[in-house]
Amino acid sequence: MRFDSAARFAAVALMWGSSYFWIKIVFGGLNSAQFSFFRILVGAVAMLGILALGRERLPRGAGVWARLVLIAFLANALPVLLVELVDDAVGADADMVSVFNASVPLCVVLLCLAARRADRVPARVAAGLVVGFAGVLVLYAPWGAEWLSAGAAVNAAAAIAYGWSMLLMEKLMGAEEGGGRAMTPLVLATTQAVIGVGWAGINMPNGGFDSTPHFSASIIGALLVLGILNTGLVYMCFAWLIREEGAAKASGVLYAVPVVLTLGMVLLEDYVLGTREILGMAVIVAGLILTRLPQRTAPAGRTRSADRATPAAKSPAAVR
């Protein structure tokens, strides 16, 4: 694994895994609707500035914007809408919700199989994702959760929707000769932040005006971290991983999130780890290592010629 790819993977895992602690600070002065709006607004402003500095432009054409809106809907708006429509979704078991959040990589694999694109998911990557998910189950041990419930169905639908959005992202950033748009991660991240402002604005009447937001130095600082880094730059790194590695392999970073969160609770909240949790994290790490091991290159004497193998290996949408 190249250093730049490893750095992006680490940045996404560390930022998304530590979001819980920043969100706790923000909730000291804002409710959830206000937080969603101001976070995405900060991220959109920052990314538009970076886009201007990079001398890149927002895409043009109704077709590409329709696909971008669909991605934003699947990844952001639909989960919120489902939770609002189903009464007991908010009260769903926290461990069960965490398991569904971590099931997104498997959803990506299943969607590839359903689309008869198993070639996008090498066996080694699929095996690593299965091992990683087994580690998530050991870490959270959600054995007593109500799996046959409306709350479980909502979280399952949200995981599938998020996995679908990742495949759409991979397609948009793919080469034009393959039907993609060759969109850069910077442009994709910026458009998602801009569209997100619209989704968050629509949701503001759902509690956003119930109380007056309170801004302190710590709350503003946490909003800047979550908006500029989490919503903007780190999301761009995630898109970059998808473009370089494919959605299936890149999605494995979601397994690292609960590991970072758990270790953060140990460091910042004096949380005491049990044997089961240590074992679960070890299995997750083993799965991630399996997914990210370098692929073997074909021997020089193979019948497949180098001029055919090289483009496939370098294609943004190719399987890693």
SERO-4910 file (N, C-alpha, C, O; in steps of 0.05 Angstrom, whole numbers):
BEGIN
 pado doro    nc1    nc2    nc3   cac1   cac2   cac3    cc1    cc2    cc3    oc1    oc2    oc3
  Met    A     17    -24      0      0      0      0     17     25      0     35     28     17
  Arg    A     12     43    -19     28     67    -21     24     85      4      3     83     17
  Phe    A     44    102      9     43    120     32     20    139     30      6    143     50
  Asp    A     15    151      6     -6    171      4    -34    158      9    -51    170     21
  Ser    A    -37    134     -1    -63    119      4    -66    113     33    -88    116     44
  Ala    A    -44    104     46    -45     98     75    -51    123     91    -66    122    111
  Ala    A    -40    146     83    -45    171     97    -74    179     95    -86    188    115
  Arg    A    -86    176     72   -114    183     68   -132    164     85   -151    173     97
  Phe    A   -125    139     84   -140    119    100   -139    127    130   -160    126    143
  Ala    A   -115    133    140   -112    140    168   -127    166    175   -139    168    196
  Ala    A   -126    186    157   -140    211    162   -170    207    164   -183    218    182
  Val    A   -182    191    146   -210    185    147   -218    170    173   -237    178    187
  Ala    A   -202    150    179   -208    134    203   -206    151    228   -224    149    246
  Leu    A   -185    167    231   -181    183    255   -202    204    258   -213    208    280
  Met    A   -209    218    236   -229    240    238   -257    229    243   -271    239    260
  Trp    A   -265    210    227   -292    199    231   -295    184    257   -316    184    270
  Gly    A   -273    171    266   -274    157    291   -275    175    315   -285    168    336
  Ser    A   -264    200    312   -264    219    335   -287    239    333   -289    256    351
  Ser    A   -304    237    313   -326    256    310   -344    257    335   -355    278    342
  Tyr    A   -348    234    347   -366    232    371   -358    252    392   -375    264    405
  Phe    A   -332    256    396   -322    273    418   -326    303    410   -332    319    428
  Trp    A   -323    309    385   -328    337    376   -358    343    376   -366    365    383
  Ile    A   -374    324    369   -403    328    368   -413    333    397   -431    349    401
  Lys    A   -402    319    417   -410    323    444   -405    353    453   -422    364    467
  Ile    A   -384    364    443   -378    393    449   -400    411    436   -410    429    449
  Val    A   -405    405    411   -425    422    396   -452    420    409   -467    440    409
  Phe    A   -460    397    418   -487    394    430   -490    408    456   -512    409    468
  Gly    A   -468    420    466   -471    437    489   -484    464    484   -492    478    502
  Gly    A   -488    470    458   -501    496    451   -520    494    428   -535    513    423
  Leu    A   -520    472    413   -537    469    389   -552    442    391   -542    423    402
  Asn    A   -576    442    380   -590    416    377   -582    403    351   -566    414    336
  Ser    A   -593    379    346   -584    363    324   -589    377    297   -572    376    279
  Ala    A   -613    389    293   -619    403    268   -600    427    263   -590    431    241
  Gln    A   -596    442    284   -577    465    282   -549    456    276   -535    468    260
  Phe    A   -541    435    290   -514    424    286   -510    416    257   -490    422    244
  Ser    A   -529    401    246   -527    391    219   -524    414    199   -508    413    180
  Phe    A   -540    435    203   -540    457    184   -514    473    186   -501    478    165
  Phe    A   -505    480    210   -481    497    212   -456    481    205   -437    492    193
  Arg    A   -455    455    211   -432    438    203   -429    437    173   -407    442    163
  Ile    A   -451    431    159   -449    429    130   -444    456    117   -431    457     96
  Leu    A   -455    477    129   -451    504    118   -421    511    120   -410    522    101
  Val    A   -409    506    143   -380    511    146   -364    495    126   -345    505    113
  Gly    A   -371    470    122   -357    453    104   -360    462     75   -341    462     60
  Ala    A   -384    471     67   -389    480     40   -373    505     34   -361    507     13
  Val    A   -373    524     52   -358    549     48   -328    543     45   -315    554     28
  Ala    A   -318    526     63   -290    519     62   -282    506     36   -262    512     23
  Met    A   -299    486     27   -292    472      3   -295    489    -22   -280    486    -41
  Leu    A   -314    508    -22   -316    526    -45   -291    544    -47   -282    550    -69
  Gly    A   -281    552    -24   -256    567    -24   -233    551    -34   -217    562    -50
  Ile    A   -231    526    -25   -209    509    -35   -212    504    -65   -192    503    -79
  Leu    A   -236    500    -74   -241    495   -102   -232    519   -119   -220    516   -140
  Ala    A   -238    543   -109   -230    568   -123   -199    570   -124   -188    577   -144
  Leu    A   -186    564   -101   -157    565   -100   -145    545   -119   -124    550   -131
  Gly    A   -157    522   -121   -147    501   -139   -155    506   -168   -147    490   -186
  Arg    A   -169    527   -174   -177    535   -201   -193    512   -214   -191    508   -239
  Glu    A   -209    499   -199   -228    479   -210   -256    491   -209   -261    510   -195
  Arg    A   -274    479   -224   -301    490   -226   -321    468   -219   -316    444   -221
  Leu    A   -344    478   -210   -366    460   -205   -376    448   -232   -373    462   -252
  Pro    A   -386    424   -232   -394    412   -257   -418    426   -269   -433    440   -255
  Arg    A   -422    422   -295   -445    434   -309   -461    411   -321   -451    389   -326
  Gly    A   -486    417   -325   -504    397   -338   -523    385   -318   -516    378   -295
  Ala    A   -549    383   -326   -569    373   -308   -565    344   -301   -571    335   -279
  Gly    A   -555    329   -320   -551    300   -315   -532    294   -293   -537    278   -275
  Val    A   -508    307   -293   -489    302   -273   -498    312   -245   -493    299   -225
  Trp    A   -512    335   -245   -523    345   -220   -545    327   -209   -547    324   -184
  Ala    A   -560    314   -226   -580    296   -217   -567    272   -203   -577    262   -182
  Arg    A   -545    262   -213   -531    240   -201   -518    249   -174   -518    234   -155
  Leu    A   -508    273   -173   -497    284   -148   -518    287   -127   -513    281   -103
  Val    A   -542    296   -135   -564    299   -116   -573    272   -105   -579    269    -82
  Leu    A   -573    252   -123   -580    225   -115   -560    214    -94   -568    202    -75
  Ile    A   -534    219    -99   -514    210    -80   -519    223    -52   -518    210    -32
  Ala    A   -524    249    -52   -528    264    -27   -554    254    -14   -555    252     11
  Phe    A   -574    248    -30   -599    238    -18   -595    211     -5   -604    206     17
  Leu    A   -581    193    -19   -577    166     -8   -560    166     17   -565    152     36
  Ala    A   -539    183     17   -520    183     40   -528    200     63   -520    195     86
  Asn    A   -545    220     58   -551    239     80   -581    242     85   -589    239    108
  Ala    A   -596    249     65   -624    256     69   -641    231     75   -658    232     93
  Leu    A   -637    209     60   -654    186     64   -653    174     92   -674    168    103
  Pro    A   -629    170    104   -629    160    132   -644    177    151   -658    167    168
  Val    A   -642    204    148   -657    222    166   -687    219    162   -702    218    181
  Leu    A   -695    217    136   -723    215    130   -735    189    141   -757    189    151
  Leu    A   -720    167    138   -729    141    148   -733    142    179   -752    131    189
  Val    A   -714    154    192   -716    156    222   -740    172    230   -753    165    249
  Glu    A   -747    193    215   -770    210    221   -796    195    216   -816    199    230
  Leu    A   -796    177    196   -820    163    189   -826    140    207   -850    132    211
  Val    A   -805    128    218   -809    104    235   -805    112    264   -784    122    272
  Asp    A   -826    108    280   -827    118    307   -805    106    325   -792    121    340
  Asp    A   -800     80    324   -781     68    342   -752     67    331   -735     54    343
  Ala    A   -747     80    309   -720     79    297   -700     94    315   -677     85    317
  Val    A   -709    116    327   -691    132    344   -683    116    369   -661    118    378
  Gly    A   -701    100    378   -696     85    403   -683     58    398   -682     41    416
  Ala    A   -674     53    373   -662     27    367   -637     23    383   -623     42    391
  Asp    A   -631     -3    389   -608    -10    405   -582      2    393   -577     -1    369
  Ala    A   -567     15    410   -543     29    400   -522     10    388   -510     17    368
  Asp    A   -519    -13    400   -500    -33    389   -510    -43    362   -494    -47    343
  Met    A   -536    -47    359   -547    -56    333   -542    -34    312   -535    -41    289
  Val    A   -547     -9    319   -542     13    300   -513     13    291   -507     17    268
  Ser    A   -495     10    310   -466      9    304   -459    -13    285   -443    -10    267
  Val    A   -472    -36    289   -467    -59    271   -477    -53    243   -463    -59    224
  Phe    A   -500    -41    241   -511    -34    214   -493    -13    201   -488    -15    177
  Asn    A   -483      6    216   -465     26    205   -440     13    194   -430     21    173
  Ala    A   -431     -7    208   -406    -21    199   -412    -42    177   -393    -54    166
  Ser    A   -437    -47    171   -444    -67    151   -443    -55    122   -447    -70    103
  Val    A   -438    -29    120   -438    -16     93   -418    -30     74   -426    -34     51
  Pro    A   -393    -37     82   -376    -51     63   -388    -77     52   -385    -82     28
  Leu    A   -402    -92     69   -414   -116     59   -437   -110     40   -442   -124     20
  Cys    A   -451    -87     45   -472    -78     27   -461    -71      0   -473    -77    -21
  Val    A   -437    -59     -1   -424    -53    -26   -418    -78    -42   -423    -80    -66
  Val    A   -408    -99    -28   -402   -124    -41   -428   -137    -52   -428   -146    -75
  Leu    A   -449   -137    -36   -474   -149    -45   -486   -134    -68   -497   -147    -87
  Leu    A   -484   -108    -68   -494    -92    -91   -478    -98   -116   -489    -99   -138
  Cys    A   -452   -102   -113   -435   -109   -136   -443   -136   -147   -445   -140   -172
  Leu    A   -449   -155   -129   -458   -182   -138   -485   -180   -151   -490   -194   -171
  Ala    A   -503   -164   -140   -530   -161   -152   -528   -149   -179   -545   -156   -197
  Ala    A   -509   -131   -184   -506   -119   -210   -488   -136   -228   -481   -128   -251
  Arg    A   -481   -160   -219   -464   -178   -234   -437   -165   -241   -427   -168   -263
  Arg    A   -427   -151   -221   -400   -139   -224   -382   -150   -202   -368   -134   -188
  Ala    A   -381   -176   -199   -364   -188   -179   -335   -183   -185   -318   -185   -167
  Asp    A   -328   -175   -210   -300   -170   -217   -290   -145   -202   -266   -141   -200
  Arg    A   -308   -129   -191   -300   -105   -176   -289   -112   -148   -276    -96   -136
  Val    A   -295   -136   -139   -288   -143   -112   -270   -168   -112   -281   -190   -113
  Pro    A   -244   -165   -111   -226   -188   -109   -233   -206    -85   -242   -195    -65
  Ala    A   -228   -231    -88   -234   -250    -66   -220   -242    -40   -232   -245    -18
  Arg    A   -195   -233    -42   -181   -225    -18   -194   -202     -4   -196   -201     21
  Val    A   -204   -182    -19   -217   -159     -7   -244   -168      6   -250   -160     28
  Ala    A   -259   -184     -8   -284   -194      3   -280   -210     28   -295   -207     48
  Ala    A   -259   -227     29   -253   -242     53   -245   -224     76   -254   -228     99
  Gly    A   -229   -203     70   -222   -185     91   -245   -170    102   -246   -164    126
  Leu    A   -264   -162     85   -288   -148     94   -306   -166    112   -317   -157    131
  Val    A   -307   -191    105   -323   -210    121   -309   -213    149   -323   -214    169
  Val    A   -283   -216    149   -268   -218    174   -272   -193    191   -276   -195    215
  Gly    A   -270   -170    178   -273   -145    193   -300   -143    205   -303   -133    228
  Phe    A   -321   -151    190   -348   -149    201   -352   -168    224   -366   -162    244
  Ala    A   -339   -192    223   -340   -210    245   -328   -197    270   -338   -201    293
  Gly    A   -306   -182    266   -295   -167    289   -313   -147    300   -314   -143    325
  Val    A   -329   -133    283   -349   -114    293   -370   -127    310   -378   -117    331
  Leu    A   -379   -151    301   -398   -166    317   -387   -173    344   -401   -171    365
  Val    A   -362   -181    345   -350   -188    371   -347   -163    388   -351   -164    412
  Leu    A   -339   -141    376   -335   -116    391   -361   -106    404   -361    -99    428
  Tyr    A   -383   -107    389   -408    -95    400   -427   -116    412   -444   -110    429
  Ala    A   -424   -141    405   -440   -163    416   -469   -156    418   -480   -155    439
  Pro    A   -482   -151    395   -510   -142    396   -530   -165    396   -550   -164    382
  Trp    A   -524   -185    412   -540   -210    411   -568   -205    421   -587   -219    413
  Gly    A   -572   -186    440   -598   -183    451   -615   -162    437   -637   -156    446
  Ala    A   -606   -152    414   -621   -131    400   -645   -143    386   -646   -167    380
  Glu    A   -665   -126    380   -689   -134    366   -684   -131    336   -688   -110    324
  Trp    A   -675   -153    324   -667   -151    296   -692   -151    277   -690   -141    255
  Leu    A   -714   -163    286   -738   -163    270   -756   -140    280   -777   -144    292
  Ser    A   -747   -116    274   -762    -92    283   -760    -70    262   -744    -72    244
  Ala    A   -778    -50    264   -777    -28    245   -751    -13    247   -740     -4    226
  Gly    A   -740    -10    271   -715      4    274   -692    -10    260   -675      2    248
  Ala    A   -692    -37    262   -672    -52    248   -675    -49    217   -655    -47    203
  Ala    A   -699    -50    208   -704    -47    179   -695    -20    169   -683    -18    147
  Val    A   -700      1    185   -691     28    177   -661     30    175   -650     41    156
  Asn    A   -647     19    195   -618     20    194   -606      2    172   -585      9    161
  Ala    A   -619    -20    166   -610    -36    144   -613    -21    117   -595    -22    100
  Ala    A   -636     -8    114   -641      8     89   -620     30     87   -611     36     65
  Ala    A   -614     43    109   -594     65    108   -567     55    100   -552     68     86
  Ala    A   -559     31    110   -533     19    103   -532     12     73   -511     17     61
  Ile    A   -553      2     63   -554     -5     34   -553     21     18   -538     22     -3
  Ala    A   -567     41     26   -567     67     12   -539     79     11   -531     90     -9
  Tyr    A   -525     78     34   -499     89     35   -479     74     18   -462     86      4
  Gly    A   -482     47     17   -465     31      0   -470     37    -29   -452     39    -45
  Trp    A   -496     42    -37   -503     49    -64   -490     76    -71   -481     79    -94
  Ser    A   -491     95    -53   -480    121    -58   -450    119    -64   -439    134    -81
  Met    A   -436    101    -51   -407     97    -56   -402     87    -84   -383     95    -97
  Leu    A   -419     69    -93   -416     58   -120   -421     80   -141   -408     81   -162
  Leu    A   -440     97   -135   -446    120   -153   -422    139   -153   -416    151   -174
  Met    A   -410    144   -130   -386    161   -129   -364    149   -146   -350    163   -161
  Glu    A   -360    123   -144   -339    109   -159   -344    113   -189   -325    117   -205
  Lys    A   -369    111   -197   -376    114   -225   -371    142   -235   -359    146   -257
  Leu    A   -378    162   -219   -374    190   -228   -345    197   -231   -337    212   -249
  Met    A   -328    185   -214   -299    191   -216   -284    173   -235   -260    176   -239
  Gly    A   -299    154   -247   -287    136   -266   -280    150   -293   -288    172   -298
  Ala    A   -264    136   -309   -255    147   -334   -279    151   -353   -298    135   -352
  Glu    A   -278    171   -369   -300    177   -388   -304    155   -408   -327    150   -416
  Glu    A   -283    142   -416   -287    120   -436   -302     96   -424   -312     80   -438
  Gly    A   -303     95   -397   -318     74   -384   -346     83   -375   -359     69   -360
  Gly    A   -354    107   -384   -381    117   -377   -381    135   -353   -402    145   -346
  Gly    A   -357    141   -342   -356    159   -319   -353    188   -327   -356    195   -351
  Arg    A   -348    205   -308   -345    233   -313   -317    244   -307   -312    268   -310
  Ala    A   -300    226   -297   -273    234   -290   -273    257   -270   -255    274   -271
  Met    A   -293    258   -253   -295    279   -233   -273    276   -212   -268    254   -203
  Thr    A   -261    298   -204   -240    297   -183   -252    294   -155   -275    303   -151
  Pro    A   -238    283   -136   -248    281   -109   -255    309    -97   -274    311    -82
  Leu    A   -239    329   -104   -244    356    -94   -271    366   -104   -287    377    -88
  Val    A   -277    363   -129   -303    372   -140   -326    356   -128   -347    367   -121
  Leu    A   -322    330   -126   -343    313   -114   -349    321    -86   -373    324    -78
  Ala    A   -328    325    -69   -333    332    -41   -346    359    -39   -363    364    -22
  Thr    A   -338    378    -56   -349    405    -55   -379    404    -62   -395    417    -49
  Thr    A   -386    390    -83   -414    389    -92   -431    375    -70   -454    384    -66
  Gln    A   -420    355    -57   -436    342    -36   -441    360    -12   -462    359      0
  Ala    A   -421    377     -6   -424    396     16   -445    418      8   -462    425     24
  Val    A   -444    427    -17   -463    448    -26   -491    436    -26   -510    450    -16
  Ile    A   -495    412    -37   -521    400    -37   -530    394     -8   -554    397     -2
  Gly    A   -512    387      9   -518    382     37   -530    406     52   -546    402     69
  Val    A   -521    430     44   -532    454     56   -562    455     51   -578    462     68
  Gly    A   -570    448     26   -598    448     19   -614    427     35   -635    434     45
  Trp    A   -603    403     38   -617    382     53   -620    391     82   -641    388     94
  Ala    A   -598    402     94   -599    410    122   -618    433    125   -632    435    146
  Gly    A   -619    452    106   -637    474    107   -666    465    107   -683    476    122
  Ile    A   -672    445     90   -699    434     89   -707    422    116   -730    423    124
  Asn    A   -687    410    130   -693    397    156   -694    416    179   -702    408    201
  Met    A   -685    441    176   -684    460    198   -711    464    212   -711    466    236
  Pro    A   -734    465    198   -760    468    212   -766    444    231   -783    447    249
  Asn    A   -752    422    227   -756    399    245   -739    401    270   -722    384    275
  Gly    A   -744    422    285   -730    426    311   -709    447    310   -699    455    332
  Gly    A   -701    457    287   -679    476    285   -686    503    297   -668    518    305
  Phe    A   -712    510    299   -720    536    309   -733    533    337   -744    553    347
  Asp    A   -730    510    349   -742    506    376   -727    520    398   -739    526    419
  Ser    A   -701    525    394   -685    538    414   -665    556    401   -659    553    377
  Thr    A   -654    575    416   -634    593    405   -606    580    407   -598    572    429
  Pro    A   -592    579    385   -565    567    387   -546    583    404   -547    608    403
  His    A   -529    570    419   -509    584    435   -481    577    425   -474    554    422
  Phe    A   -466    598    419   -439    594    408   -418    603    428   -418    626    436
  Ser    A   -401    585    436   -377    592    452   -352    586    436   -354    575    414
  Ala    A   -329    592    447   -304    588    432   -301    558    427   -292    550    405
  Ser    A   -307    541    446   -304    512    442   -323    501    422   -316    484    406
  Ile    A   -348    511    422   -368    502    403   -360    510    375   -363    495    356
  Ile    A   -352    535    372   -343    545    345   -319    529    335   -318    522    312
  Gly    A   -300    523    353   -277    508    346   -285    480    337   -274    470    317
  Ala    A   -303    467    352   -312    440    344   -327    440    318   -324    422    302
  Leu    A   -343    461    313   -357    464    287   -337    467    264   -341    455    243
  Leu    A   -316    482    268   -296    486    247   -282    459    241   -278    453    218
  Val    A   -276    444    262   -263    418    258   -281    399    243   -273    387    223
  Leu    A   -306    398    252   -325    379    239   -333    388    211   -336    372    193
  Gly    A   -335    415    207   -343    424    181   -321    423    161   -323    412    139
  Ile    A   -298    436    168   -276    438    148   -262    410    144   -257    403    121
  Leu    A   -257    396    166   -244    370    163   -263    348    157   -261    335    136
  Asn    A   -282    342    175   -299    319    172   -316    321    146   -316    302    130
  Thr    A   -330    343    143   -348    345    120   -334    352     95   -344    346     73
  Gly    A   -311    366     97   -297    375     73   -273    358     65   -275    341     48
  Leu    A   -250    364     78   -225    353     69   -224    322     73   -213    308     56
  Val    A   -234    312     96   -232    284    101   -251    269     82   -245    247     73
  Tyr    A   -274    281     77   -293    268     58   -280    267     30   -283    248     15
  Met    A   -264    288     23   -249    288     -2   -229    265     -2   -226    251    -22
  Cys    A   -216    260     21   -197    238     23   -212    211     19   -201    193      6
  Phe    A   -236    209     30   -252    185     26   -259    181     -3   -257    159    -14
  Ala    A   -267    202    -17   -273    201    -45   -248    192    -61   -249    177    -80
  Trp    A   -225    203    -52   -200    196    -65   -194    166    -63   -185    153    -82
  Leu    A   -199    155    -39   -195    126    -35   -213    110    -54   -205     90    -65
  Ile    A   -238    119    -57   -257    105    -74   -247    106   -103   -249     86   -117
  Arg    A   -237    129   -112   -228    132   -139   -204    114   -144   -202    101   -165
  Glu    A   -185    113   -125   -161     97   -129   -164     68   -125   -151     51   -139
  Glu    A   -181     60   -105   -182     32    -97   -208     18   -104   -209     -6   -103
  Gly    A   -228     33   -112   -254     22   -116   -271     23    -90   -260     24    -68
  Ala    A   -297     23    -93   -314     28    -70   -312      5    -49   -313     11    -25
  Ala    A   -309    -20    -58   -309    -42    -39   -284    -40    -20   -288    -41      4
  Lys    A   -261    -37    -32   -237    -36    -15   -237    -10      2   -230    -12     26
  Ala    A   -244     12     -9   -244     37      6   -264     37     29   -260     49     50
  Ser    A   -286     23     25   -307     22     46   -297      9     72   -308     13     93
  Gly    A   -275     -6     70   -264    -19     94   -256      0    115   -253     -7    138
  Val    A   -251     26    108   -244     46    128   -266     49    149   -260     58    171
  Leu    A   -290     42    142   -312     44    161   -309     24    184   -321     28    206
  Tyr    A   -293      3    180   -287    -16    202   -268     -3    222   -268    -10    246
  Ala    A   -251     15    212   -231     27    230   -244     48    248   -233     54    269
  Val    A   -267     58    240   -281     79    256   -288     70    284   -281     84    303
  Pro    A   -301     46    288   -307     38    315   -281     32    332   -282     34    356
  Val    A   -260     24    319   -235     19    333   -224     45    344   -216     47    367
  Val    A   -223     66    327   -214     92    336   -232    103    358   -223    114    378
  Leu    A   -258    100    354   -277    110    374   -273     96    401   -273    110    422
  Thr    A   -270     70    401   -266     55    426   -240     63    440   -240     67    464
  Leu    A   -219     66    425   -193     74    436   -195    103    447   -183    109    467
  Gly    A   -210    120    433   -214    147    442   -229    148    468   -223    164    486
  Met    A   -248    130    472   -263    129    497   -245    120    520   -247    129    543
  Val    A   -226    103    513   -206     94    534   -189    117    542   -183    121    566
  Leu    A   -180    133    523   -161    155    528   -175    179    541   -164    192    558
  Leu    A   -199    185    532   -212    210    539   -234    207    560   -242    227    573
  Glu    A   -245    183    563   -267    179    581   -262    157    602   -281    148    615
  Asp    A   -237    148    604   -230    128    623   -246    102    620   -252     88    640
  Tyr    A   -253     96    595   -268     72    590   -250     48    594   -227     48    585
  Val    A   -260     27    606   -244      3    612   -251    -19    591   -274    -27    589
  Leu    A   -231    -28    576   -235    -48    556   -238    -76    569   -224    -83    588
  Gly    A   -256    -92    557   -259   -119    565   -244   -137    546   -236   -128    524
  Thr    A   -242   -163    552   -228   -182    535   -242   -184    508   -229   -186    487
  Arg    A   -269   -185    509   -284   -187    484   -279   -163    465   -276   -167    441
  Glu    A   -278   -139    476   -273   -116    460   -245   -116    448   -241   -108    425
  Ile    A   -226   -124    463   -198   -126    453   -197   -146    430   -184   -141    410
  Leu    A   -210   -169    434   -210   -189    413   -224   -179    388   -215   -184    366
  Gly    A   -247   -165    392   -262   -154    369   -245   -135    353   -244   -136    328
  Met    A   -231   -117    366   -214    -98    352   -191   -112    338   -183   -104    316
  Ala    A   -180   -133    350   -158   -147    338   -168   -161    312   -154   -161    292
  Val    A   -192   -172    313   -203   -185    289   -209   -164    267   -204   -169    243
  Ile    A   -219   -141    275   -223   -119    255   -197   -111    242   -196   -109    217
  Val    A   -176   -107    257   -151   -100    246   -140   -122    227   -129   -116    206
  Ala    A   -144   -147    235   -136   -169    217   -150   -168    191   -139   -172    170
  Gly    A   -176   -162    192   -192   -160    167   -182   -137    150   -181   -140    125
  Leu    A   -176   -114    162   -167    -91    147   -140    -97    134   -135    -88    111
  Ile    A   -122   -110    149    -96   -118    137   -100   -135    113    -86   -132     93
  Leu    A   -119   -154    115   -124   -172     93   -134   -157     68   -126   -164     46
  Thr    A   -152   -138     72   -163   -123     50   -142   -105     37   -144    -99     13
  Arg    A   -122    -96     52   -104    -76     42    -76    -87     36    -57    -72     30
  Leu    A    -73   -114     36    -48   -125     28    -43   -119     -2    -62   -120    -17
  Pro    A    -18   -114    -10    -13   -108    -38    -20   -132    -56    -16   -155    -48
  Gln    A    -32   -126    -79    -39   -147    -97    -13   -158   -111      5   -143   -117
  Arg    A    -14   -183   -116      9   -195   -130      8   -187   -159    -13   -187   -172
  Thr    A     31   -181   -169     33   -174   -198     38   -200   -214     50   -219   -204
  Ala    A     27   -200   -238     29   -224   -255     58   -228   -263     72   -208   -269
  Pro    A     68   -253   -263     96   -259   -273     99   -250   -302     80   -249   -317
  Ala    A    124   -244   -309    130   -234   -336    123   -254   -357    117   -246   -380
  Gly    A    124   -280   -350    119   -300   -370     90   -306   -375     84   -323   -392
  Arg    A     72   -293   -361     44   -299   -365     35   -291   -393     48   -273   -405
  Thr    A     15   -304   -403      5   -298   -431     -8   -271   -432     -9   -259   -454
  Arg    A    -19   -261   -410    -32   -235   -411    -10   -213   -414      8   -212   -398
  Ser    A    -12   -198   -435      9   -179   -441      9   -155   -423    -12   -148   -411
  Ala    A     32   -142   -420     34   -119   -401     18    -96   -411      7    -81   -394
  Asp    A     15    -93   -437      0    -70   -447    -30    -73   -441    -44    -53   -442
  Arg    A    -39    -97   -435    -67   -100   -427    -70    -98   -397    -90    -89   -387
  Ala    A    -50   -107   -382    -52   -107   -353    -49    -79   -341    -62    -73   -321
  Thr    A    -31    -63   -352    -25    -37   -340    -49    -18   -339    -53     -7   -317
  Pro    A    -64    -14   -360    -87      4   -358   -107     -4   -337   -118     12   -323
  Ala    A   -112    -30   -335   -131    -40   -316   -122    -34   -288   -138    -27   -270
  Ala    A    -96    -36   -283    -86    -32   -256    -87     -2   -248    -89      4   -224
  Lys    A    -86     16   -268    -85     44   -262   -112     58   -265   -115     81   -257
  Ser    A   -132     44   -275   -159     56   -278   -171     63   -251   -170     46   -233
  Pro    A   -182     87   -248   -194     95   -222   -216     76   -214   -221     72   -190
  Ala    A   -231     65   -233   -253     48   -226   -246     18   -225   -263      1   -220
  Ala    A   -220     12   -229   -212    -16   -229   -212    -27   -201   -209    -12   -181
  Val    A   -214    -53   -200   -213    -67   -173   -185    -68   -164   -166    -74   -179
  Arg    A   -181    -62   -138   -155    -63   -126   -153    -88   -109   -133    -94    -97
***
